[in-house]
Amino acid sequence: MEMPVNWNEGTGLPSPFVAAIEEIAAYFDGVPGVDALLLTCSWARGKGNVALGSDCDLILLHNNRFDLSLRGTYEQWQAGRDRAWNLAPLGPYSRIDLYAHNGLFVPRPRSWTSGPDEFELEIGNILAYSRPIATWTDRYRYLREQWLPYYAEDLRASRLAMVLMYARNNLNHIPPFSQRGLYFQCLKRLHHAVEETIQALFISARRYPIAYDKWVEEQVSEILGRPDIYNALVQAVTIPQLDAATFQEKAALVSTLLDEIEQAG
């Protein structure tokens, strides 16, 4: 097992979390099929705040030699260690969540009303924005070389067309639904369309996102350098009152953003 001495530098993780995570890394040392233990999400980017409810997310990257039934054994072990770690008093939701991932990134089928899928999110959070805690093989490095800075152009073009289609479908439902007084359905459709707009924006820019419902200002203003679009998104989700005119106005605003993204390609 290779574990950089300074793996947690710049994360802001409290020392009890660091000690617990290093115990977890030691737990998986020698287990067949494990490739890497990764810190992901807000703490990996130095944005965590334990007092304000940040939990700690870990990814166990594994290959097909890993016995998935061992996940249950690990959960029992962690339940026994939680009392010793005593993370709960540090803040709300101050816990460690570990997710296993096989390193295979494949777009999954979605429906008209499911909202955006997680294809780009998985690649982004596991490969682009993660921080290796411990490595047992070179697969993490290989996957980063394969998927970064972005995936193949033909797939990107088809993904962008697909996301634009679903976003516009959601927006197209808002005028008739709003005229029928189905305002909460309009809220759902608008929410999905805004998330899909963010998804399309990142695909167009050939950058991986972090989330579609969190860290939106960081992503759009800082990562993509488009504070103008962030301001438009804020305007789109600011609903002064539930009526047909309001929802049609918001749908038209998001539609304009989609036109700009499509033109950018």
Secondary structure as UniProt FT lines:
FT   TURN            5..11
FT   HELIX           15..28
FT   TURN            29..30
FT   TURN            32..33
FT   STRAND          34..40
FT   HELIX           41..44
FT   TURN            45..46
FT   HELIX           50..52
FT   STRAND          56..62
FT   TURN            64..65
FT   TURN            68..69
FT   HELIX           70..85
FT   HELIX           88..90
FT   TURN            92..93
FT   STRAND          96..101
FT   TURN            112..113
FT   HELIX           119..123
FT   HELIX           124..128
FT   STRAND          131..135
FT   HELIX           139..147
FT   HELIX           153..179
FT   TURN            180..181
FT   HELIX           183..205
FT   HELIX           216..217
FT   HELIX           218..223
FT   HELIX           227..237
FT   HELIX           244..264
//
